[in-house]
């Protein structure tokens, strides 16, 4: 939400602000481009498909989780950061809840869920989305 106050003689500033905001809102990318990821994600229709065009059926929260991780490709997040960004609050009642969501998501997107290629663990830190084939089935170790 944006709150702005203009004086009566500043109507042209108000109009310029409205036009500028309208342009910014309309230039947001509608989906994550395929050349950046192995998936096509459309946040407006909340659909995910793989490179061959097959739709992947996800729950609302699985979609939110995948969209968040892919939007921050190669960036490592703690469980707490993921809860805050995906759920919108601290969700520490059940620390295994995120693990369960990631396991279910891997079953839907990973060629071999037991050897994850996309959503990998970074030992002692959390999770990240990667497409680095060298990471298949491995746990990353953060740099010292």
VMD Tcl script that builds the backbone (N, CA, C; Angstrom):
set m [mol new atoms 432]
animate dup $m
set s [atomselect $m all]
$s set {name element resname resid chain x y z} {
  {N N UNK 1 A 0.840 -1.157 0.000}
  {CA C UNK 1 A 0.000 0.000 0.000}
  {C C UNK 1 A 0.894 1.231 0.000}
  {N N UNK 2 A 0.505 2.204 -0.773}
  {CA C UNK 2 A 1.235 3.460 -0.867}
  {C C UNK 2 A 0.297 4.583 -0.465}
  {N N UNK 3 A 0.749 5.425 0.449}
  {CA C UNK 3 A -0.024 6.597 0.855}
  {C C UNK 3 A 0.796 7.822 0.496}
  {N N UNK 4 A 0.192 8.712 -0.274}
  {CA C UNK 4 A 0.873 9.944 -0.673}
  {C C UNK 4 A -0.088 11.108 -0.492}
  {N N UNK 5 A 0.452 12.228 -0.073}
  {CA C UNK 5 A -0.378 13.411 0.135}
  {C C UNK 5 A 0.072 14.498 -0.835}
  {N N UNK 6 A -0.889 15.057 -1.553}
  {CA C UNK 6 A -0.604 16.129 -2.493}
  {C C UNK 6 A -1.470 17.332 -2.140}
  {N N UNK 7 A -0.929 18.525 -2.333}
  {CA C UNK 7 A -1.703 19.752 -2.145}
  {C C UNK 7 A -2.540 19.985 -3.384}
  {N N UNK 8 A -3.535 20.835 -3.269}
  {CA C UNK 8 A -4.448 21.107 -4.385}
  {C C UNK 8 A -3.714 21.576 -5.635}
  {N N UNK 9 A -2.658 22.347 -5.469}
  {CA C UNK 9 A -1.935 22.879 -6.624}
  {C C UNK 9 A -0.906 21.880 -7.176}
  {N N UNK 10 A -0.887 20.662 -6.673}
  {CA C UNK 10 A 0.087 19.655 -7.118}
  {C C UNK 10 A -0.577 18.496 -7.863}
  {N N UNK 11 A -1.692 18.772 -8.503}
  {CA C UNK 11 A -2.429 17.722 -9.196}
  {C C UNK 11 A -1.587 17.072 -10.293}
  {N N UNK 12 A -0.754 17.849 -10.971}
  {CA C UNK 12 A 0.085 17.275 -12.031}
  {C C UNK 12 A 1.088 16.269 -11.457}
  {N N UNK 13 A 1.589 16.501 -10.227}
  {CA C UNK 13 A 2.489 15.532 -9.586}
  {C C UNK 13 A 1.744 14.233 -9.282}
  {N N UNK 14 A 0.499 14.393 -8.837}
  {CA C UNK 14 A -0.326 13.223 -8.566}
  {C C UNK 14 A -0.506 12.405 -9.840}
  {N N UNK 15 A -0.843 13.065 -10.944}
  {CA C UNK 15 A -1.064 12.371 -12.212}
  {C C UNK 15 A 0.218 11.692 -12.693}
  {N N UNK 16 A 1.354 12.361 -12.567}
  {CA C UNK 16 A 2.628 11.761 -12.961}
  {C C UNK 16 A 2.934 10.531 -12.115}
  {N N UNK 17 A 2.645 10.611 -10.838}
  {CA C UNK 17 A 2.884 9.481 -9.938}
  {C C UNK 17 A 2.009 8.294 -10.323}
  {N N UNK 18 A 0.742 8.557 -10.599}
  {CA C UNK 18 A -0.177 7.490 -11.006}
  {C C UNK 18 A 0.300 6.847 -12.305}
  {N N UNK 19 A 0.707 7.639 -13.277}
  {CA C UNK 19 A 1.190 7.105 -14.550}
  {C C UNK 19 A 2.457 6.280 -14.353}
  {N N UNK 20 A 3.377 6.772 -13.527}
  {CA C UNK 20 A 4.628 6.056 -13.266}
  {C C UNK 20 A 4.343 4.716 -12.602}
  {N N UNK 21 A 3.472 4.710 -11.583}
  {CA C UNK 21 A 3.130 3.463 -10.899}
  {C C UNK 21 A 2.435 2.487 -11.839}
  {N N UNK 22 A 1.567 2.990 -12.696}
  {CA C UNK 22 A 0.871 2.127 -13.652}
  {C C UNK 22 A 1.855 1.439 -14.583}
  {N N UNK 23 A 2.853 2.166 -15.043}
  {CA C UNK 23 A 3.871 1.576 -15.916}
  {C C UNK 23 A 4.672 0.516 -15.178}
  {N N UNK 24 A 5.028 0.793 -13.931}
  {CA C UNK 24 A 5.813 -0.159 -13.146}
  {C C UNK 24 A 5.035 -1.443 -12.896}
  {N N UNK 25 A 3.777 -1.316 -12.584}
  {CA C UNK 25 A 2.951 -2.483 -12.307}
  {C C UNK 25 A 2.786 -3.332 -13.559}
  {N N UNK 26 A 2.640 -2.715 -14.700}
  {CA C UNK 26 A 2.399 -3.445 -15.941}
  {C C UNK 26 A 3.661 -4.041 -16.544}
  {N N UNK 27 A 4.837 -3.689 -16.062}
  {CA C UNK 27 A 6.064 -4.220 -16.646}
  {C C UNK 27 A 6.643 -5.373 -15.841}
  {N N UNK 28 A 5.931 -5.828 -14.820}
  {CA C UNK 28 A 6.400 -6.969 -14.050}
  {C C UNK 28 A 6.362 -8.207 -14.934}
  {N N UNK 29 A 7.429 -9.012 -14.960}
  {CA C UNK 29 A 7.401 -10.208 -15.798}
  {C C UNK 29 A 6.275 -11.145 -15.372}
  {N N UNK 30 A 5.586 -11.711 -16.352}
  {CA C UNK 30 A 4.436 -12.567 -16.066}
  {C C UNK 30 A 4.850 -13.968 -15.647}
  {N N UNK 31 A 6.047 -14.379 -15.969}
  {CA C UNK 31 A 6.495 -15.713 -15.599}
  {C C UNK 31 A 8.010 -15.735 -15.568}
  {N N UNK 32 A 8.544 -16.764 -14.957}
  {CA C UNK 32 A 9.994 -16.942 -14.938}
  {C C UNK 32 A 10.369 -17.612 -16.249}
  {N N UNK 33 A 11.265 -16.989 -16.977}
  {CA C UNK 33 A 11.581 -17.454 -18.323}
  {C C UNK 33 A 12.277 -18.808 -18.306}
  {N N UNK 34 A 11.985 -19.584 -19.336}
  {CA C UNK 34 A 12.503 -20.938 -19.438}
  {C C UNK 34 A 14.024 -20.972 -19.545}
  {N N UNK 35 A 14.626 -19.968 -20.145}
  {CA C UNK 35 A 16.076 -20.000 -20.302}
  {C C UNK 35 A 16.800 -19.821 -18.969}
  {N N UNK 36 A 16.076 -19.425 -17.933}
  {CA C UNK 36 A 16.688 -19.239 -16.623}
  {C C UNK 36 A 16.480 -20.437 -15.715}
  {N N UNK 37 A 15.593 -21.339 -16.086}
  {CA C UNK 37 A 15.259 -22.447 -15.208}
  {C C UNK 37 A 14.739 -23.629 -16.019}
  {N N UNK 38 A 14.725 -24.792 -15.402}
  {CA C UNK 38 A 14.194 -25.987 -16.059}
  {C C UNK 38 A 12.672 -26.055 -15.995}
  {N N UNK 39 A 12.056 -25.057 -15.386}
  {CA C UNK 39 A 10.600 -25.030 -15.241}
  {C C UNK 39 A 10.051 -23.710 -15.769}
  {N N UNK 40 A 8.803 -23.737 -16.179}
  {CA C UNK 40 A 8.093 -22.520 -16.553}
  {C C UNK 40 A 7.057 -22.290 -15.463}
  {N N UNK 41 A 7.186 -21.164 -14.788}
  {CA C UNK 41 A 6.288 -20.854 -13.680}
  {C C UNK 41 A 5.527 -19.580 -14.005}
  {N N UNK 42 A 4.216 -19.676 -13.940}
  {CA C UNK 42 A 3.372 -18.510 -14.167}
  {C C UNK 42 A 2.656 -18.178 -12.861}
  {N N UNK 43 A 3.084 -17.098 -12.178}
  {CA C UNK 43 A 2.470 -16.774 -10.890}
  {C C UNK 43 A 1.029 -16.282 -11.002}
  {N N UNK 44 A 0.613 -15.835 -12.187}
  {CA C UNK 44 A -0.748 -15.340 -12.347}
  {C C UNK 44 A -1.752 -16.482 -12.462}
  {N N UNK 45 A -1.366 -17.550 -13.147}
  {CA C UNK 45 A -2.243 -18.720 -13.236}
  {C C UNK 45 A -1.851 -19.777 -12.217}
  {N N UNK 46 A -0.727 -19.532 -11.535}
  {CA C UNK 46 A -0.192 -20.444 -10.512}
  {C C UNK 46 A 0.010 -21.841 -11.093}
  {N N UNK 47 A 0.614 -21.869 -12.284}
  {CA C UNK 47 A 0.907 -23.144 -12.930}
  {C C UNK 47 A 2.407 -23.317 -13.080}
  {N N UNK 48 A 2.812 -24.570 -13.059}
  {CA C UNK 48 A 4.214 -24.932 -13.246}
  {C C UNK 48 A 4.248 -26.042 -14.277}
  {N N UNK 49 A 5.139 -25.912 -15.248}
  {CA C UNK 49 A 5.343 -26.997 -16.200}
  {C C UNK 49 A 6.834 -27.218 -16.367}
  {N N UNK 50 A 7.181 -28.431 -16.774}
  {CA C UNK 50 A 8.592 -28.736 -16.987}
  {C C UNK 50 A 9.001 -28.338 -18.404}
  {N N UNK 51 A 10.252 -28.619 -18.758}
  {CA C UNK 51 A 10.766 -28.192 -20.069}
  {C C UNK 51 A 10.010 -28.806 -21.238}
  {N N UNK 52 A 9.421 -29.979 -21.017}
  {CA C UNK 52 A 8.681 -30.623 -22.106}
  {C C UNK 52 A 7.240 -30.139 -22.186}
  {N N UNK 53 A 6.853 -29.240 -21.272}
  {CA C UNK 53 A 5.518 -28.663 -21.307}
  {C C UNK 53 A 4.488 -29.373 -20.452}
  {N N UNK 54 A 4.895 -30.437 -19.761}
  {CA C UNK 54 A 3.956 -31.152 -18.894}
  {C C UNK 54 A 3.662 -30.331 -17.648}
  {N N UNK 55 A 2.376 -30.161 -17.355}
  {CA C UNK 55 A 1.950 -29.428 -16.165}
  {C C UNK 55 A 2.242 -30.279 -14.932}
  {N N UNK 56 A 2.799 -29.648 -13.918}
  {CA C UNK 56 A 3.073 -30.314 -12.647}
  {C C UNK 56 A 2.016 -29.839 -11.655}
  {N N UNK 57 A 1.240 -30.760 -11.131}
  {CA C UNK 57 A 0.170 -30.422 -10.187}
  {C C UNK 57 A 0.761 -30.192 -8.799}
  {N N UNK 58 A 0.637 -28.969 -8.299}
  {CA C UNK 58 A 1.155 -28.616 -6.981}
  {C C UNK 58 A 0.038 -28.057 -6.112}
  {N N UNK 59 A 0.173 -28.257 -4.801}
  {CA C UNK 59 A -0.738 -27.591 -3.878}
  {C C UNK 59 A -0.362 -26.111 -3.851}
  {N N UNK 60 A -1.210 -25.296 -3.255}
  {CA C UNK 60 A -0.939 -23.854 -3.186}
  {C C UNK 60 A 0.380 -23.573 -2.476}
  {N N UNK 61 A 0.636 -24.236 -1.378}
  {CA C UNK 61 A 1.858 -23.971 -0.617}
  {C C UNK 61 A 3.084 -24.543 -1.327}
  {N N UNK 62 A 2.944 -25.683 -1.998}
  {CA C UNK 62 A 4.056 -26.223 -2.790}
  {C C UNK 62 A 4.424 -25.247 -3.899}
  {N N UNK 63 A 3.409 -24.668 -4.546}
  {CA C UNK 63 A 3.669 -23.671 -5.582}
  {C C UNK 63 A 4.424 -22.489 -4.991}
  {N N UNK 64 A 3.940 -21.967 -3.865}
  {CA C UNK 64 A 4.588 -20.816 -3.225}
  {C C UNK 64 A 6.041 -21.121 -2.892}
  {N N UNK 65 A 6.288 -22.305 -2.371}
  {CA C UNK 65 A 7.642 -22.710 -1.990}
  {C C UNK 65 A 8.548 -22.800 -3.213}
  {N N UNK 66 A 8.092 -23.477 -4.257}
  {CA C UNK 66 A 8.902 -23.610 -5.472}
  {C C UNK 66 A 9.139 -22.255 -6.123}
  {N N UNK 67 A 8.101 -21.437 -6.201}
  {CA C UNK 67 A 8.237 -20.114 -6.807}
  {C C UNK 67 A 9.262 -19.275 -6.044}
  {N N UNK 68 A 9.201 -19.323 -4.729}
  {CA C UNK 68 A 10.155 -18.572 -3.913}
  {C C UNK 68 A 11.582 -19.053 -4.165}
  {N N UNK 69 A 11.803 -20.357 -4.123}
  {CA C UNK 69 A 13.161 -20.883 -4.296}
  {C C UNK 69 A 13.697 -20.613 -5.701}
  {N N UNK 70 A 12.874 -20.825 -6.724}
  {CA C UNK 70 A 13.334 -20.579 -8.096}
  {C C UNK 70 A 13.592 -19.092 -8.318}
  {N N UNK 71 A 12.791 -18.248 -7.704}
  {CA C UNK 71 A 12.988 -16.798 -7.840}
  {C C UNK 71 A 14.307 -16.347 -7.232}
  {N N UNK 72 A 14.874 -17.174 -6.382}
  {CA C UNK 72 A 16.144 -16.864 -5.716}
  {C C UNK 72 A 17.152 -17.984 -5.989}
  {N N UNK 73 A 17.244 -18.373 -7.249}
  {CA C UNK 73 A 18.105 -19.468 -7.684}
  {C C UNK 73 A 19.523 -19.314 -7.128}
  {N N UNK 74 A 20.044 -20.408 -6.582}
  {CA C UNK 74 A 21.396 -20.513 -6.017}
  {C C UNK 74 A 21.566 -19.788 -4.677}
  {N N UNK 75 A 20.534 -19.139 -4.184}
  {CA C UNK 75 A 20.631 -18.455 -2.895}
  {C C UNK 75 A 20.204 -19.422 -1.797}
  {N N UNK 76 A 20.981 -19.474 -0.727}
  {CA C UNK 76 A 20.719 -20.393 0.379}
  {C C UNK 76 A 19.829 -19.708 1.414}
  {N N UNK 77 A 18.814 -20.453 1.884}
  {CA C UNK 77 A 17.896 -19.938 2.895}
  {C C UNK 77 A 17.808 -20.898 4.066}
  {N N UNK 78 A 17.753 -20.336 5.270}
  {CA C UNK 78 A 17.502 -21.150 6.453}
  {C C UNK 78 A 16.023 -21.528 6.458}
  {N N UNK 79 A 15.677 -22.505 7.301}
  {CA C UNK 79 A 14.262 -22.871 7.429}
  {C C UNK 79 A 13.448 -21.665 7.875}
  {N N UNK 80 A 13.992 -20.910 8.807}
  {CA C UNK 80 A 13.283 -19.743 9.322}
  {C C UNK 80 A 13.015 -18.723 8.223}
  {N N UNK 81 A 14.004 -18.490 7.353}
  {CA C UNK 81 A 13.828 -17.537 6.255}
  {C C UNK 81 A 12.763 -18.026 5.272}
  {N N UNK 82 A 12.745 -19.322 5.025}
  {CA C UNK 82 A 11.736 -19.875 4.118}
  {C C UNK 82 A 10.351 -19.725 4.733}
  {N N UNK 83 A 10.226 -20.066 6.022}
  {CA C UNK 83 A 8.926 -19.899 6.690}
  {C C UNK 83 A 8.456 -18.455 6.598}
  {N N UNK 84 A 9.349 -17.531 6.867}
  {CA C UNK 84 A 8.978 -16.115 6.863}
  {C C UNK 84 A 8.549 -15.654 5.475}
  {N N UNK 85 A 9.275 -16.090 4.444}
  {CA C UNK 85 A 8.997 -15.627 3.084}
  {C C UNK 85 A 7.860 -16.371 2.394}
  {N N UNK 86 A 7.667 -17.638 2.711}
  {CA C UNK 86 A 6.629 -18.427 2.043}
  {C C UNK 86 A 5.335 -18.444 2.851}
  {N N UNK 87 A 5.461 -18.631 4.151}
  {CA C UNK 87 A 4.271 -18.676 5.004}
  {C C UNK 87 A 3.902 -17.284 5.519}
  {N N UNK 88 A 4.873 -16.387 5.553}
  {CA C UNK 88 A 4.603 -15.026 5.994}
  {C C UNK 88 A 4.740 -14.813 7.480}
  {N N UNK 89 A 5.238 -15.789 8.186}
  {CA C UNK 89 A 5.426 -15.664 9.628}
  {C C UNK 89 A 6.361 -16.762 10.101}
  {N N UNK 90 A 6.755 -16.677 11.353}
  {CA C UNK 90 A 7.574 -17.731 11.944}
  {C C UNK 90 A 6.686 -18.947 12.169}
  {N N UNK 91 A 7.080 -20.074 11.655}
  {CA C UNK 91 A 6.290 -21.292 11.768}
  {C C UNK 91 A 7.163 -22.348 12.421}
  {N N UNK 92 A 7.412 -22.167 13.693}
  {CA C UNK 92 A 8.349 -23.042 14.385}
  {C C UNK 92 A 7.652 -24.096 15.234}
  {N N UNK 93 A 6.322 -24.197 15.131}
  {CA C UNK 93 A 5.603 -25.180 15.925}
  {C C UNK 93 A 6.061 -26.596 15.598}
  {N N UNK 94 A 6.288 -26.879 14.338}
  {CA C UNK 94 A 6.717 -28.203 13.911}
  {C C UNK 94 A 7.899 -28.051 12.961}
  {N N UNK 95 A 9.120 -28.209 13.477}
  {CA C UNK 95 A 10.297 -28.001 12.627}
  {C C UNK 95 A 10.382 -28.976 11.455}
  {N N UNK 96 A 9.641 -30.086 11.511}
  {CA C UNK 96 A 9.681 -31.055 10.415}
  {C C UNK 96 A 8.686 -30.731 9.309}
  {N N UNK 97 A 7.848 -29.718 9.507}
  {CA C UNK 97 A 6.840 -29.365 8.514}
  {C C UNK 97 A 7.474 -28.979 7.176}
  {N N UNK 98 A 8.507 -28.146 7.206}
  {CA C UNK 98 A 9.177 -27.735 5.966}
  {C C UNK 98 A 9.827 -28.936 5.293}
  {N N UNK 99 A 10.448 -29.788 6.077}
  {CA C UNK 99 A 11.066 -30.998 5.534}
  {C C UNK 99 A 10.025 -31.829 4.791}
  {N N UNK 100 A 8.846 -31.936 5.356}
  {CA C UNK 100 A 7.758 -32.686 4.730}
  {C C UNK 100 A 7.312 -32.030 3.423}
  {N N UNK 101 A 7.167 -30.706 3.417}
  {CA C UNK 101 A 6.784 -29.996 2.192}
  {C C UNK 101 A 7.832 -30.204 1.101}
  {N N UNK 102 A 9.097 -30.104 1.469}
  {CA C UNK 102 A 10.166 -30.258 0.474}
  {C C UNK 102 A 10.198 -31.688 -0.052}
  {N N UNK 103 A 10.007 -32.681 0.808}
  {CA C UNK 103 A 9.983 -34.076 0.369}
  {C C UNK 103 A 8.848 -34.289 -0.649}
  {N N UNK 104 A 7.649 -33.760 -0.353}
  {CA C UNK 104 A 6.510 -33.909 -1.272}
  {C C UNK 104 A 6.757 -33.167 -2.585}
  {N N UNK 105 A 7.352 -31.985 -2.498}
  {CA C UNK 105 A 7.655 -31.208 -3.700}
  {C C UNK 105 A 8.690 -31.925 -4.558}
  {N N UNK 106 A 9.709 -32.487 -3.929}
  {CA C UNK 106 A 10.729 -33.238 -4.676}
  {C C UNK 106 A 10.112 -34.406 -5.433}
  {N N UNK 107 A 9.152 -35.089 -4.829}
  {CA C UNK 107 A 8.505 -36.224 -5.503}
  {C C UNK 107 A 7.826 -35.781 -6.792}
  {N N UNK 108 A 7.415 -34.532 -6.844}
  {CA C UNK 108 A 6.705 -34.024 -8.020}
  {C C UNK 108 A 7.624 -33.419 -9.078}
  {N N UNK 109 A 8.782 -32.885 -8.667}
  {CA C UNK 109 A 9.619 -32.177 -9.647}
  {C C UNK 109 A 10.952 -32.849 -9.937}
  {N N UNK 110 A 11.420 -33.689 -9.053}
  {CA C UNK 110 A 12.742 -34.294 -9.219}
  {C C UNK 110 A 12.657 -35.577 -10.046}
  {N N UNK 111 A 13.600 -35.783 -10.988}
  {CA C UNK 111 A 13.641 -37.059 -11.711}
  {C C UNK 111 A 13.886 -38.228 -10.750}
  {N N UNK 112 A 14.754 -38.012 -9.755}
  {CA C UNK 112 A 15.040 -39.005 -8.721}
  {C C UNK 112 A 14.927 -38.309 -7.363}
  {N N UNK 113 A 13.752 -38.361 -6.729}
  {CA C UNK 113 A 13.559 -37.617 -5.476}
  {C C UNK 113 A 14.562 -37.957 -4.374}
  {N N UNK 114 A 15.078 -39.184 -4.370}
  {CA C UNK 114 A 16.056 -39.566 -3.345}
  {C C UNK 114 A 17.455 -39.030 -3.644}
  {N N UNK 115 A 17.645 -38.542 -4.854}
  {CA C UNK 115 A 18.907 -37.905 -5.248}
  {C C UNK 115 A 18.566 -36.548 -5.855}
  {N N UNK 116 A 18.148 -35.592 -5.022}
  {CA C UNK 116 A 17.635 -34.321 -5.545}
  {C C UNK 116 A 18.631 -33.554 -6.392}
  {N N UNK 117 A 18.099 -33.002 -7.454}
  {CA C UNK 117 A 18.899 -32.184 -8.356}
  {C C UNK 117 A 18.579 -30.704 -8.183}
  {N N UNK 118 A 17.318 -30.392 -7.879}
  {CA C UNK 118 A 16.874 -29.004 -7.860}
  {C C UNK 118 A 16.868 -28.381 -6.466}
  {N N UNK 119 A 16.197 -28.996 -5.533}
  {CA C UNK 119 A 16.134 -28.447 -4.174}
  {C C UNK 119 A 17.107 -29.244 -3.323}
  {N N UNK 120 A 18.227 -28.610 -3.006}
  {CA C UNK 120 A 19.290 -29.314 -2.289}
  {C C UNK 120 A 19.499 -28.716 -0.900}
  {N N UNK 121 A 20.022 -29.561 -0.028}
  {CA C UNK 121 A 20.350 -29.143 1.333}
  {C C UNK 121 A 21.743 -28.536 1.328}
  {N N UNK 122 A 21.892 -27.435 2.023}
  {CA C UNK 122 A 23.212 -26.859 2.275}
  {C C UNK 122 A 23.482 -27.137 3.749}
  {N N UNK 123 A 24.397 -28.051 3.990}
  {CA C UNK 123 A 24.652 -28.569 5.334}
  {C C UNK 123 A 24.849 -27.450 6.355}
  {N N UNK 124 A 24.089 -27.532 7.431}
  {CA C UNK 124 A 24.224 -26.585 8.523}
  {C C UNK 124 A 23.572 -25.236 8.286}
  {N N UNK 125 A 22.965 -25.048 7.103}
  {CA C UNK 125 A 22.356 -23.753 6.790}
  {C C UNK 125 A 20.877 -23.919 6.449}
  {N N UNK 126 A 20.578 -24.620 5.359}
  {CA C UNK 126 A 19.187 -24.746 4.933}
  {C C UNK 126 A 19.075 -25.349 3.553}
  {N N UNK 127 A 18.322 -24.684 2.679}
  {CA C UNK 127 A 18.031 -25.198 1.342}
  {C C UNK 127 A 18.309 -24.143 0.280}
  {N N UNK 128 A 18.511 -24.647 -0.950}
  {CA C UNK 128 A 18.601 -23.748 -2.094}
  {C C UNK 128 A 18.083 -24.470 -3.327}
  {N N UNK 129 A 17.683 -23.676 -4.328}
  {CA C UNK 129 A 17.301 -24.206 -5.630}
  {C C UNK 129 A 18.512 -24.069 -6.533}
  {N N UNK 130 A 18.862 -25.152 -7.213}
  {CA C UNK 130 A 19.992 -25.136 -8.134}
  {C C UNK 130 A 19.662 -25.991 -9.346}
  {N N UNK 131 A 20.369 -25.748 -10.426}
  {CA C UNK 131 A 20.279 -26.620 -11.591}
  {C C UNK 131 A 21.667 -27.139 -11.953}
  {N N UNK 132 A 22.566 -27.043 -11.007}
  {CA C UNK 132 A 23.926 -27.520 -11.171}
  {C C UNK 132 A 23.917 -29.045 -11.118}
  {N N UNK 133 A 24.172 -29.690 -12.239}
  {CA C UNK 133 A 24.104 -31.150 -12.305}
  {C C UNK 133 A 25.129 -31.827 -11.407}
  {N N UNK 134 A 26.184 -31.129 -11.036}
  {CA C UNK 134 A 27.176 -31.708 -10.131}
  {C C UNK 134 A 26.620 -31.889 -8.725}
  {N N UNK 135 A 25.494 -31.235 -8.429}
  {CA C UNK 135 A 24.896 -31.307 -7.094}
  {C C UNK 135 A 23.922 -32.473 -6.944}
  {N N UNK 136 A 23.652 -33.222 -8.005}
  {CA C UNK 136 A 22.657 -34.288 -7.944}
  {C C UNK 136 A 22.988 -35.260 -6.823}
  {N N UNK 137 A 22.037 -35.400 -5.904}
  {CA C UNK 137 A 22.179 -36.352 -4.811}
  {C C UNK 137 A 23.170 -35.972 -3.739}
  {N N UNK 138 A 23.700 -34.762 -3.789}
  {CA C UNK 138 A 24.711 -34.351 -2.813}
  {C C UNK 138 A 24.160 -33.292 -1.879}
  {N N UNK 139 A 24.818 -33.152 -0.753}
  {CA C UNK 139 A 24.534 -32.079 0.186}
  {C C UNK 139 A 25.649 -31.067 0.043}
  {N N UNK 140 A 25.282 -29.821 -0.176}
  {CA C UNK 140 A 26.291 -28.770 -0.342}
  {C C UNK 140 A 26.877 -28.399 1.010}
  {N N UNK 141 A 28.131 -28.017 0.992}
  {CA C UNK 141 A 28.792 -27.506 2.184}
  {C C UNK 141 A 29.049 -26.029 1.951}
  {N N UNK 142 A 28.590 -25.179 2.880}
  {CA C UNK 142 A 28.791 -23.740 2.672}
  {C C UNK 142 A 30.264 -23.373 2.730}
  {N N UNK 143 A 30.668 -22.331 1.993}
  {CA C UNK 143 A 32.063 -21.888 2.053}
  {C C UNK 143 A 32.376 -21.334 3.433}
  {N N UNK 144 A 33.598 -21.510 3.855}
  {CA C UNK 144 A 34.016 -21.037 5.194}
  {C C UNK 144 A 34.386 -19.583 5.157}
}
mol reanalyze $m
mol bondsrecalc $m
mol representation Tube
mol addrep $m
